[in-house]
């Protein structure tokens, strides 16, 4: 793979290292604008309104992109959203 091809590839992914307990603790005491990383670009972001939302940061052709997956509600819902974010990241890699 030459340098031109390497720069066009998509980086980022899903880490899956956070626990529901850790996320609940973070959401309960975090200030707006704070992030809790899960690895591979996935993080939980505290919005200015105080809500928590899953976001995925990735790169396409060297440009950083940010995709908001959805709100944090429970571990079950969040894991489904993480699956959606994996699909989006995979879909964007074919662009």
Buried (B, 14 or more C-beta within 10 A) or exposed (E): EEEEEEEBEBBBBBEEEBEEEEBEEBBEEBEEEBEBEBEBBBBBBBEEEEEBBBBBBBBBEEEEBEBEBBBBEEBEEBEBBBEBBBEBBEEBBEE
